[in-house]
Amino acid sequence: MRVALAALLAAGLVLVGVELGKGALHEPPPKLANPCLPRGGGTGGLDATVQRIVLDGLDGAACRLHTTREELVLSLAPEAGVRRRWDDHTIEVAIRSGLLRSIDEAQRRGDIPDFLVPVLRSVVKHAPIDQLVRGGISLASAF
């Protein structure tokens, strides 16, 4: 057991050494996408459509809040240590409007059928966004 642990530790140190030798400390930070600009399309299927609607909704909320999608998501998790710049109501309004916009875009792209749009819009308009953000409810408890 100790030999395996020592081997894993040595391999980790070698990996860090190689990356540092290749200039990892001098790499520019990753460029974050502008949430106000459309992103490339995804693949088909129900799972991909749901993911795209949610991610587009977060982009819309981040655009409305003049931030990145990443900063918005991190600010929703207190354990991430990111100080939130917005109050709960502002975040709720931004997320709700972002999701409504993303549903409209999904309809325009033909990702969701027209008859389903009013139902989805109603769900977003009445969903307890504040509880979802705080983690007070799960999707499983909604069914």
DSSP file (Angstrom, degrees, kcal/mol; ACC not computed):
  #  RESIDUE AA STRUCTURE BP1 BP2  ACC     N-H-->O    O-->H-N    N-H-->O    O-->H-N    TCO  KAPPA ALPHA  PHI   PSI    X-CA   Y-CA   Z-CA
    1    1 A M     >        0   0    0      0, 0.0     4,-2.3     0, 0.0     5,-0.2   0.000 360.0 360.0 360.0 -45.9    0.0    0.0    0.0
    2    2 A R  H  >  +     0   0    0      1,-0.2     4,-2.6     2,-0.2     5,-0.2   0.867 360.0  53.1 -65.8 -36.0    2.8    2.4    0.9
    3    3 A V  H  > S+     0   0    0      2,-0.2     4,-2.4     1,-0.2    -1,-0.2   0.923 109.7  47.7 -65.4 -43.5    4.7    1.6   -2.2
    4    4 A A  H  > S+     0   0    0      2,-0.2     4,-2.3     1,-0.2    -2,-0.2   0.907 112.8  48.9 -64.1 -41.5    1.6    2.3   -4.4
    5    5 A L  H  X S+     0   0    0     -4,-2.3     4,-2.3     2,-0.2    -2,-0.2   0.908 111.7  48.9 -64.6 -42.2    1.0    5.6   -2.6
    6    6 A A  H  X S+     0   0    0     -4,-2.6     4,-2.5     2,-0.2    -2,-0.2   0.886 111.0  50.9 -64.5 -38.4    4.7    6.6   -3.0
    7    7 A A  H  X S+     0   0    0     -4,-2.4     4,-2.5     2,-0.2    -2,-0.2   0.905 110.7  48.4 -66.3 -41.6    4.5    5.8   -6.7
    8    8 A L  H  X S+     0   0    0     -4,-2.3     4,-2.4     2,-0.2    -2,-0.2   0.910 112.2  48.9 -64.2 -42.0    1.4    7.9   -7.2
    9    9 A L  H  X S+     0   0    0     -4,-2.3     4,-2.3     2,-0.2    -2,-0.2   0.917 112.2  48.4 -63.2 -43.8    2.9   10.8   -5.3
   10   10 A A  H  X S+     0   0    0     -4,-2.5     4,-2.4     2,-0.2    -2,-0.2   0.908 110.9  50.5 -63.4 -42.5    6.1   10.5   -7.4
   11   11 A A  H  X S+     0   0    0     -4,-2.5     4,-2.5     1,-0.2    -1,-0.2   0.908 110.2  50.6 -62.5 -41.3    4.1   10.3  -10.6
   12   12 A G  H  X S+     0   0    0     -4,-2.4     4,-2.4     2,-0.2    -2,-0.2   0.909 110.6  48.7 -62.0 -42.8    2.2   13.5   -9.6
   13   13 A L  H  X S+     0   0    0     -4,-2.3     4,-2.5     2,-0.2    -2,-0.2   0.887 111.0  50.5 -65.2 -39.3    5.4   15.3   -8.8
   14   14 A V  H  X S+     0   0    0     -4,-2.4     4,-2.7     2,-0.2    -2,-0.2   0.925 110.2  50.3 -63.5 -44.3    6.8   14.3  -12.2
   15   15 A L  H  X S+     0   0    0     -4,-2.5     4,-2.3     2,-0.2    -2,-0.2   0.924 111.9  47.0 -60.6 -45.7    3.7   15.5  -14.0
   16   16 A V  H  X S+     0   0    0     -4,-2.4     4,-2.5     1,-0.2     5,-0.2   0.916 112.4  51.0 -62.2 -42.7    3.8   18.9  -12.2
   17   17 A G  H  X S+     0   0    0     -4,-2.5     4,-2.3     2,-0.2    -2,-0.2   0.904 110.0  48.8 -61.7 -42.6    7.5   19.2  -13.0
   18   18 A V  H  X S+     0   0    0     -4,-2.7     4,-1.5     2,-0.2    -1,-0.2   0.928 112.2  48.5 -63.5 -45.3    6.9   18.5  -16.7
   19   19 A E  H  <>S+     0   0    0     -4,-2.3     5,-1.9     1,-0.2    -2,-0.2   0.902 112.6  47.9 -63.6 -41.2    4.1   21.0  -16.9
   20   20 A L  H ><5S+     0   0    0     -4,-2.5     3,-1.4     1,-0.2     5,-0.3   0.890 109.6  54.0 -65.6 -38.0    6.2   23.7  -15.2
   21   21 A G  H 3<5S+     0   0    0     -4,-2.3    -1,-0.2     1,-0.3    -2,-0.2   0.796 104.1  55.4 -64.7 -28.5    9.1   22.9  -17.5
   22   22 A K  T 3<5S-     0   0    0     -4,-1.5    -1,-0.3    -5,-0.1    -2,-0.2   0.427 128.2 -97.1 -85.3   1.1    6.8   23.4  -20.5
   23   23 A G  T X 5 +     0   0    0     -3,-1.4     3,-1.5    -4,-0.2     4,-0.3   0.778  67.0 154.9  94.5  28.5    6.0   26.9  -19.2
   24   24 A A  G > <S+     0   0    0     -5,-1.9     3,-1.0     1,-0.3    -4,-0.2   0.810  72.1  58.9 -60.4 -30.2    2.7   26.3  -17.4
   25   25 A L  G 3  S+     0   0    0     -5,-0.3    -1,-0.3     1,-0.2    -5,-0.1   0.725 105.7  49.3 -71.6 -19.3    3.2   29.4  -15.2
   26   26 A H  G <  S+     0   0    0     -3,-1.5    -1,-0.2    -6,-0.1    -2,-0.2   0.306  81.5 118.9-104.0   8.4    3.4   31.7  -18.2
   27   27 A E    <   -     0   0    0     -3,-1.0    -4,-0.0    -4,-0.3    -3,-0.0  -0.510  68.8-115.6 -72.8 139.7    0.3   30.5  -19.9
   28   28 A P        -     0   0    0      0, 0.0     3,-0.1     0, 0.0    -1,-0.1  -0.421  38.3 -97.1 -70.1 153.0   -2.4   33.1  -20.4
   29   29 A P        -     0   0    0      0, 0.0     3,-0.0     0, 0.0     0, 0.0  -0.316  51.5 -86.9 -66.0 156.0   -5.7   32.5  -18.6
   30   30 A P        -     0   0    0      0, 0.0     2,-0.6     0, 0.0    -3,-0.0  -0.321  42.2-115.6 -63.9 146.6   -8.4   30.9  -20.6
   31   31 A K        -     0   0    0     -3,-0.1     2,-0.3     1,-0.0     0, 0.0  -0.741  28.1-141.2 -85.6 122.3  -10.6   33.3  -22.6
   32   32 A L        -     0   0    0     -2,-0.6     2,-0.1     1,-0.1    -1,-0.0  -0.649  21.9-110.2 -86.1 139.8  -14.2   33.3  -21.3
   33   33 A A        -     0   0    0     -2,-0.3    36,-0.4     1,-0.1    -1,-0.1  -0.351  28.8-110.6 -69.0 145.3  -16.9   33.5  -23.9
   34   34 A N    >   -     0   0    0      1,-0.2     3,-1.5    34,-0.1    -1,-0.1  -0.673  22.9-151.0 -74.1 118.7  -19.1   36.6  -24.0
   35   35 A P  T 3  S+     0   0    0      0, 0.0    28,-0.3     0, 0.0    -1,-0.2   0.661  91.6  64.2 -70.3 -12.8  -22.5   35.5  -22.8
   36   36 A C  T 3  S+     0   0    0     26,-0.1    -2,-0.0    27,-0.1    24,-0.0   0.566  92.9  74.3 -85.9  -8.1  -24.2   38.2  -24.9
   37   37 A L  S <  S-     0   0    0     -3,-1.5    26,-0.0     1,-0.1     2,-0.0  -0.817  93.1-103.1-104.5 145.3  -23.0   36.6  -28.2
   38   38 A P        -     0   0    0      0, 0.0     2,-0.2     0, 0.0    -4,-0.1  -0.344  34.5-141.5 -64.9 145.4  -24.5   33.3  -29.5
   39   39 A R        -     0   0    0      1,-0.1    17,-0.0    -4,-0.1     0, 0.0  -0.618  31.2 -81.1-101.1 165.4  -22.5   30.2  -29.0
   40   40 A G        -     0   0    0     -2,-0.2    -1,-0.1     1,-0.1     0, 0.0  -0.215  53.5 -97.9 -64.1 156.4  -22.1   27.3  -31.5
   41   41 A G        -     0   0    0      1,-0.1     2,-0.1    -3,-0.1    -1,-0.1  -0.205  33.9-141.1 -72.8 164.7  -24.8   24.7  -31.8
   42   42 A G        -     0   0    0      1,-0.2    -1,-0.1     6,-0.0     2,-0.1  -0.332  29.3 -76.1-110.4-165.9  -24.8   21.3  -30.1
   43   43 A T        -     0   0    0      1,-0.2    -1,-0.2    -2,-0.1     2,-0.0  -0.359  52.5 -97.0 -88.5 174.8  -25.8   17.9  -31.1
   44   44 A G        +     0   0    0     -2,-0.1     4,-0.3     4,-0.1    -1,-0.2  -0.143  68.0  83.8 -84.3-177.8  -29.3   16.6  -31.2
   45   45 A G  S  > S-     0   0    0      2,-0.1     4,-2.0     1,-0.1     5,-0.1  -0.104  83.0 -83.1 103.5 158.0  -31.3   14.7  -28.7
   46   46 A L  H  > S+     0   0    0      2,-0.2     4,-2.7     1,-0.2     5,-0.2   0.919 124.6  50.7 -63.3 -46.9  -33.4   15.5  -25.7
   47   47 A D  H  > S+     0   0    0      1,-0.2     4,-2.5     2,-0.2    -1,-0.2   0.924 112.2  46.9 -59.6 -46.0  -30.4   15.7  -23.3
   48   48 A A  H  > S+     0   0    0     -4,-0.3     4,-2.4     2,-0.2    -1,-0.2   0.872 111.9  51.5 -64.3 -37.3  -28.5   18.0  -25.6
   49   49 A T  H  X S+     0   0    0     -4,-2.0     4,-2.4     2,-0.2    -2,-0.2   0.931 110.9  46.8 -65.8 -45.8  -31.5   20.2  -26.1
   50   50 A V  H  X S+     0   0    0     -4,-2.7     4,-2.4     2,-0.2     5,-0.2   0.928 113.3  49.3 -61.8 -45.2  -32.2   20.6  -22.3
   51   51 A Q  H  X S+     0   0    0     -4,-2.5     4,-2.9    -5,-0.2     5,-0.2   0.919 111.2  49.3 -60.1 -43.7  -28.5   21.4  -21.7
   52   52 A R  H  X S+     0   0    0     -4,-2.4     4,-2.8     2,-0.2     5,-0.2   0.900 110.2  50.3 -65.5 -39.8  -28.5   24.0  -24.4
   53   53 A I  H  X S+     0   0    0     -4,-2.4     4,-2.3     2,-0.2    -1,-0.2   0.934 114.1  45.0 -62.8 -45.7  -31.6   25.7  -23.1
   54   54 A V  H  X S+     0   0    0     -4,-2.4     4,-2.4     2,-0.2    -2,-0.2   0.936 115.9  45.7 -65.0 -46.1  -30.2   25.8  -19.6
   55   55 A L  H  X S+     0   0    0     -4,-2.9     4,-2.3     2,-0.2    -2,-0.2   0.900 113.6  49.2 -65.9 -39.9  -26.8   27.0  -20.7
   56   56 A D  H  X S+     0   0    0     -4,-2.8     4,-2.5    -5,-0.2    -1,-0.2   0.887 110.4  52.6 -63.5 -37.7  -28.4   29.6  -23.1
   57   57 A G  H  X S+     0   0    0     -4,-2.3     4,-2.2    -5,-0.2    -2,-0.2   0.900 109.5  47.7 -63.9 -41.2  -30.6   30.7  -20.2
   58   58 A L  H  X S+     0   0    0     -4,-2.4     4,-2.8     2,-0.2    -2,-0.2   0.877 110.6  52.6 -67.0 -37.0  -27.5   31.2  -17.9
   59   59 A D  H  X S+     0   0    0     -4,-2.3     4,-2.7     2,-0.2    -2,-0.2   0.932 109.3  49.4 -60.7 -45.0  -25.8   33.1  -20.8
   60   60 A G  H  X S+     0   0    0     -4,-2.5     4,-2.2     2,-0.2    -2,-0.2   0.902 112.6  47.2 -61.5 -41.6  -28.9   35.4  -21.0
   61   61 A A  H  X S+     0   0    0     -4,-2.2     4,-1.8     2,-0.2    -1,-0.2   0.919 113.1  48.5 -65.6 -43.5  -28.8   35.9  -17.2
   62   62 A A  H  <>S+     0   0    0     -4,-2.8     5,-2.4     2,-0.2     4,-0.5   0.891 110.6  51.2 -64.1 -39.3  -25.1   36.6  -17.2
   63   63 A C  H ><5S+     0   0    0     -4,-2.7     3,-1.1   -28,-0.3    -1,-0.2   0.929 109.4  50.2 -62.2 -44.7  -25.5   39.1  -20.1
   64   64 A R  H 3<5S+     0   0    0     -4,-2.2    -1,-0.2     1,-0.3    -2,-0.2   0.839 113.9  45.5 -62.1 -33.4  -28.2   40.9  -18.3
   65   65 A L  T 3<5S-     0   0    0     -4,-1.8    -1,-0.3    -5,-0.1    -2,-0.2   0.419 111.8-121.6 -91.0   0.8  -26.0   41.1  -15.2
   66   66 A H  T < 5S+     0   0    0     -3,-1.1     2,-0.2    -4,-0.5    -3,-0.2   0.938  76.8  99.5  59.0  50.8  -22.9   42.2  -17.3
   67   67 A T  S   <S-     0   0    0     -5,-2.4     2,-0.2    -6,-0.1    -1,-0.2  -0.793  77.3 -82.8-145.0-173.6  -20.8   39.3  -16.2
   68   68 A T     >  -     0   0    0     -2,-0.2     4,-2.2     1,-0.1     5,-0.2  -0.648  33.1-119.3 -95.4 157.9  -19.6   35.9  -17.4
   69   69 A R  H  > S+     0   0    0    -36,-0.4     4,-2.5    -2,-0.2     5,-0.2   0.885 115.7  54.5 -60.5 -37.8  -21.7   32.7  -17.1
   70   70 A E  H  > S+     0   0    0      2,-0.2     4,-2.6     1,-0.2    -1,-0.2   0.920 107.9  47.1 -64.5 -44.7  -18.9   31.3  -15.0
   71   71 A E  H  > S+     0   0    0      2,-0.2     4,-2.2     1,-0.2    -1,-0.2   0.909 112.2  51.4 -64.8 -40.3  -18.9   34.1  -12.5
   72   72 A L  H  X S+     0   0    0     -4,-2.2     4,-0.9     2,-0.2    -2,-0.2   0.952 111.9  45.4 -60.2 -50.2  -22.6   34.0  -12.2
   73   73 A V  H >X S+     0   0    0     -4,-2.5     3,-0.9     1,-0.2     4,-0.5   0.915 113.6  49.5 -62.4 -43.6  -22.6   30.2  -11.6
   74   74 A L  H >< S+     0   0    0     -4,-2.6     3,-1.0     1,-0.2     8,-0.5   0.856 106.1  57.2 -64.5 -33.4  -19.8   30.5   -9.0
   75   75 A S  H 3< S+     0   0    0     -4,-2.2    -1,-0.2     1,-0.2    -2,-0.2   0.706  99.1  60.9 -70.9 -17.4  -21.6   33.3   -7.3
   76   76 A L  H << S+     0   0    0     -4,-0.9    -1,-0.2    -3,-0.9    -2,-0.2   0.664  95.0  68.2 -81.4 -16.3  -24.6   31.1   -6.7
   77   77 A A    X<  -     0   0    0     -3,-1.0     3,-2.2    -4,-0.5     5,-0.5  -0.886  66.9-162.8-107.6 105.2  -22.6   28.6   -4.7
   78   78 A P  G >  S+     0   0    0      0, 0.0     3,-1.5     0, 0.0    -1,-0.2   0.825  89.2  62.4 -56.3 -32.7  -21.5   30.1   -1.3
   79   79 A E  G 3  S+     0   0    0      1,-0.3    -5,-0.0     2,-0.1    -3,-0.0   0.632  88.1  72.4 -70.1 -11.6  -18.8   27.4   -0.9
   80   80 A A  G <  S-     0   0    0     -3,-2.2    -1,-0.3    -6,-0.3     3,-0.1   0.683 100.1-132.5 -75.7 -16.8  -17.1   28.7   -4.0
   81   81 A G    <   +     0   0    0     -3,-1.5     2,-0.6    -4,-0.4    -2,-0.1   0.607  57.7 140.1  77.6  11.0  -16.0   31.8   -2.1
   82   82 A V        -     0   0    0     -5,-0.5     2,-0.3    -8,-0.5    -1,-0.3  -0.784  54.0-126.7 -89.9 124.4  -17.0   34.2   -4.9
   83   83 A R        -     0   0    0     -2,-0.6     2,-0.3    -3,-0.1    -8,-0.1  -0.551  24.3-125.6 -73.0 128.6  -18.6   37.3   -3.5
   84   84 A R        -     0   0    0     -2,-0.3    -1,-0.1    -9,-0.1   -12,-0.0  -0.560  18.6-166.6 -78.1 133.7  -22.0   37.9   -5.0
   85   85 A R        +     0   0    0     -2,-0.3     2,-0.3     2,-0.1    -1,-0.1   0.475  68.7  60.4 -95.5  -4.2  -22.6   41.3   -6.6
   86   86 A W  S    S-     0   0    0      2,-0.0     2,-0.1     3,-0.0    -2,-0.0  -0.884  79.0-119.0-127.3 153.4  -26.3   41.0   -6.9
   87   87 A D     >  -     0   0    0     -2,-0.3     4,-2.1     1,-0.1     5,-0.2  -0.393  38.8-100.4 -83.0 169.9  -29.2   40.5   -4.6
   88   88 A D  H  > S+     0   0    0      1,-0.2     4,-2.6     2,-0.2     5,-0.2   0.884 121.0  51.9 -58.9 -42.1  -31.5   37.5   -4.7
   89   89 A H  H  > S+     0   0    0      1,-0.2     4,-2.6     2,-0.2    -1,-0.2   0.916 108.9  50.1 -63.6 -43.2  -34.3   39.3   -6.6
   90   90 A T  H  > S+     0   0    0      1,-0.2     4,-2.2     2,-0.2    -1,-0.2   0.905 112.8  46.8 -62.2 -42.1  -31.9   40.6   -9.3
   91   91 A I  H  X S+     0   0    0     -4,-2.1     4,-2.8     2,-0.2     5,-0.3   0.915 111.7  51.2 -65.9 -43.0  -30.5   37.1   -9.9
   92   92 A E  H  X S+     0   0    0     -4,-2.6     4,-2.6     1,-0.2     5,-0.2   0.930 111.5  46.7 -61.5 -45.6  -34.0   35.6  -10.0
   93   93 A V  H  X S+     0   0    0     -4,-2.6     4,-2.5     1,-0.2     5,-0.2   0.915 114.0  48.6 -62.4 -43.2  -35.2   38.1  -12.5
   94   94 A A  H  X S+     0   0    0     -4,-2.2     4,-2.4    -5,-0.2    -2,-0.2   0.920 113.9  45.0 -65.1 -44.4  -32.1   37.6  -14.7
   95   95 A I  H  X S+     0   0    0     -4,-2.8     4,-2.5     2,-0.2     5,-0.2   0.926 113.8  49.7 -66.7 -43.9  -32.3   33.8  -14.6
   96   96 A R  H  X S+     0   0    0     -4,-2.6     4,-2.3    -5,-0.3    -2,-0.2   0.937 114.2  44.2 -60.7 -46.9  -36.0   33.8  -15.3
   97   97 A S  H  X S+     0   0    0     -4,-2.5     4,-2.2    -5,-0.2    -1,-0.2   0.879 112.6  52.9 -68.3 -35.7  -35.7   36.2  -18.3
   98   98 A G  H  X S+     0   0    0     -4,-2.4     4,-2.1    -5,-0.2    -1,-0.2   0.908 110.8  46.7 -63.6 -41.3  -32.6   34.3  -19.6
   99   99 A L  H  X S+     0   0    0     -4,-2.5     4,-2.1     2,-0.2    -2,-0.2   0.897 111.0  51.6 -68.2 -40.1  -34.5   31.0  -19.5
  100  100 A L  H  X S+     0   0    0     -4,-2.3     4,-1.9    -5,-0.2    -2,-0.2   0.919 111.7  47.6 -61.5 -42.5  -37.5   32.5  -21.2
  101  101 A R  H  X S+     0   0    0     -4,-2.2     4,-2.2     1,-0.2    -1,-0.2   0.900 110.1  52.3 -64.4 -40.4  -35.3   33.9  -24.0
  102  102 A S  H  X S+     0   0    0     -4,-2.1     4,-2.3     1,-0.2    -1,-0.2   0.848 107.0  52.8 -67.9 -32.4  -33.6   30.6  -24.4
  103  103 A I  H  X S+     0   0    0     -4,-2.1     4,-2.2     2,-0.2    -1,-0.2   0.921 109.4  49.3 -65.1 -43.4  -36.9   28.8  -24.8
  104  104 A D  H  X S+     0   0    0     -4,-1.9     4,-2.3     1,-0.2    -2,-0.2   0.896 111.9  48.6 -61.9 -39.9  -37.8   31.2  -27.5
  105  105 A E  H  X S+     0   0    0     -4,-2.2     4,-2.4     2,-0.2    -1,-0.2   0.896 109.2  52.3 -67.2 -39.8  -34.5   30.6  -29.2
  106  106 A A  H  X>S+     0   0    0     -4,-2.3     5,-2.6     1,-0.2     6,-0.9   0.881 110.3  49.0 -63.7 -37.4  -34.9   26.8  -29.0
  107  107 A Q  H ><5S+     0   0    0     -4,-2.2     3,-0.7     3,-0.2    -2,-0.2   0.921 109.9  51.3 -65.3 -44.0  -38.3   27.2  -30.6
  108  108 A R  H 3<5S+     0   0    0     -4,-2.3    -2,-0.2     1,-0.3    -1,-0.2   0.884 110.9  48.1 -60.9 -39.1  -36.8   29.3  -33.4
  109  109 A R  H 3<5S-     0   0    0     -4,-2.4    -1,-0.3    -5,-0.1    -2,-0.2   0.654 115.7-116.7 -75.0 -15.2  -34.1   26.7  -34.0
  110  110 A G  T <<5S+     0   0    0     -4,-0.8    -3,-0.2    -3,-0.7    -2,-0.1   0.641  78.0 127.9  86.4  15.7  -36.8   24.0  -34.1
  111  111 A D  S   <S+     0   0    0     -5,-2.6    -4,-0.2    -6,-0.2    -5,-0.1   0.796  74.0  32.0 -75.2 -28.4  -35.3   22.2  -31.0
  112  112 A I  S    S-     0   0    0     -6,-0.9    -2,-0.2    -9,-0.1    -1,-0.1  -0.976  93.0-107.6-129.3 144.5  -38.7   22.1  -29.2
  113  113 A P    >>  -     0   0    0      0, 0.0     3,-1.3     0, 0.0     4,-0.8  -0.348  27.6-118.1 -71.3 151.2  -42.1   21.8  -30.8
  114  114 A D  G >4 S+     0   0    0      1,-0.3     3,-0.8     2,-0.2    -7,-0.1   0.841 111.1  59.5 -56.9 -38.0  -44.4   24.9  -30.8
  115  115 A F  G 34 S+     0   0    0      1,-0.2     4,-0.4     2,-0.2    -1,-0.3   0.761 104.2  51.9 -66.6 -22.2  -47.1   23.2  -28.7
  116  116 A L  G <> S+     0   0    0     -3,-1.3     4,-2.5     1,-0.2    -1,-0.2   0.681  89.5  80.0 -86.3 -19.4  -44.6   22.8  -25.8
  117  117 A V  H <X S+     0   0    0     -4,-0.8     4,-2.9    -3,-0.8     5,-0.2   0.919  90.9  48.9 -58.8 -49.6  -43.4   26.4  -25.7
  118  118 A P  H  > S+     0   0    0      0, 0.0     4,-2.1     0, 0.0    -1,-0.2   0.882 112.3  50.3 -60.1 -35.5  -46.3   27.8  -23.7
  119  119 A V  H  > S+     0   0    0     -4,-0.4     4,-2.3     2,-0.2    -2,-0.2   0.949 113.0  44.7 -65.8 -48.4  -46.0   25.0  -21.1
  120  120 A L  H  X S+     0   0    0     -4,-2.5     4,-2.4     1,-0.2     5,-0.2   0.906 112.6  51.5 -63.3 -41.7  -42.2   25.6  -20.7
  121  121 A R  H  X S+     0   0    0     -4,-2.9     4,-2.4    -5,-0.2    -1,-0.2   0.895 110.0  50.0 -62.4 -39.1  -42.7   29.3  -20.5
  122  122 A S  H  X S+     0   0    0     -4,-2.1     4,-1.8    -5,-0.2    -2,-0.2   0.904 109.2  51.4 -65.2 -41.2  -45.3   28.9  -17.8
  123  123 A V  H  X S+     0   0    0     -4,-2.3     4,-1.6     1,-0.2    -2,-0.2   0.939 112.5  45.7 -60.4 -46.9  -43.0   26.5  -15.8
  124  124 A V  H  < S+     0   0    0     -4,-2.4    -2,-0.2     1,-0.2    -1,-0.2   0.895 111.5  52.3 -64.7 -39.8  -40.2   29.1  -16.0
  125  125 A K  H  < S+     0   0    0     -4,-2.4    -1,-0.2     1,-0.2    -2,-0.2   0.820 121.8  30.8 -65.7 -30.2  -42.6   32.0  -15.0
  126  126 A H  H  < S+     0   0    0     -4,-1.8    -1,-0.2    -3,-0.2    -2,-0.2   0.480  89.9 115.6-109.8  -3.9  -43.9   30.1  -12.0
  127  127 A A  S  < S-     0   0    0     -4,-1.6     2,-2.2    -5,-0.2     3,-0.2  -0.364  76.1-114.0 -67.6 145.1  -40.9   28.0  -10.9
  128  128 A P    >>  +     0   0    0      0, 0.0     4,-2.2     0, 0.0     3,-0.6  -0.495  44.1 171.6 -79.1  75.5  -39.3   28.8   -7.5
  129  129 A I  H 3> S+     0   0    0     -2,-2.2     4,-2.7     1,-0.3     5,-0.2   0.873  73.1  56.8 -55.3 -41.5  -36.0   30.1   -9.0
  130  130 A D  H 3> S+     0   0    0      1,-0.2     4,-2.0    -3,-0.2    -1,-0.3   0.885 108.6  46.6 -60.8 -38.8  -34.8   31.4   -5.6
  131  131 A Q  H <>>S+     0   0    0     -3,-0.6     5,-2.5     2,-0.2     4,-0.8   0.880 111.6  51.1 -70.7 -37.5  -35.2   27.9   -4.1
  132  132 A L  H  <5S+     0   0    0     -4,-2.2     3,-0.5     3,-0.2    -2,-0.2   0.918 111.0  48.9 -62.8 -42.5  -33.5   26.3   -7.0
  133  133 A V  H  <5S+     0   0    0     -4,-2.7    -2,-0.2     1,-0.2    -1,-0.2   0.905 113.0  46.4 -64.3 -42.1  -30.6   28.7   -6.7
  134  134 A R  H  <5S-     0   0    0     -4,-2.0    -1,-0.2    -5,-0.2    -2,-0.2   0.614 113.6-119.7 -76.3 -10.8  -30.3   28.1   -3.0
  135  135 A G  T  <5S+     0   0    0     -4,-0.8    -3,-0.2    -3,-0.5    -2,-0.1   0.686  71.4 135.3  81.4  18.0  -30.5   24.3   -3.6
  136  136 A G      < +     0   0    0     -5,-2.5     2,-0.3    -6,-0.2    -4,-0.2   0.722  69.5  28.4 -74.5 -21.4  -33.7   24.0   -1.5
  137  137 A I  S    S-     0   0    0     -6,-0.7     2,-0.3    -9,-0.1    -2,-0.1  -0.941  71.4-145.8-134.5 158.6  -35.4   21.8   -4.0
  138  138 A S     >  -     0   0    0     -2,-0.3     4,-0.6     1,-0.1     3,-0.4  -0.810  28.7-114.3-118.3 163.6  -34.2   19.3   -6.5
  139  139 A L  T >4 S+     0   0    0     -2,-0.3     3,-0.9     1,-0.2     4,-0.4   0.843 115.8  61.0 -63.6 -32.2  -35.6   18.4   -9.9
  140  140 A A  G >4 S+     0   0    0      1,-0.3     3,-1.0     2,-0.2    -1,-0.2   0.859 100.1  53.8 -64.5 -34.3  -36.4   14.9   -8.6
  141  141 A S  G 34 S+     0   0    0     -3,-0.4    -1,-0.3     1,-0.2    -2,-0.2   0.642  97.0  67.8 -76.1 -11.8  -38.8   16.4   -6.0
  142  142 A A  G <<        0   0    0     -3,-0.9    -1,-0.2    -4,-0.6    -2,-0.2   0.658 360.0 360.0 -78.8 -15.1  -40.7   18.3   -8.7
  143  143 A F    <         0   0    0     -3,-1.0    -1,-0.2    -4,-0.4    -2,-0.2   0.403 360.0 360.0-109.4 360.0  -42.0   15.0  -10.2
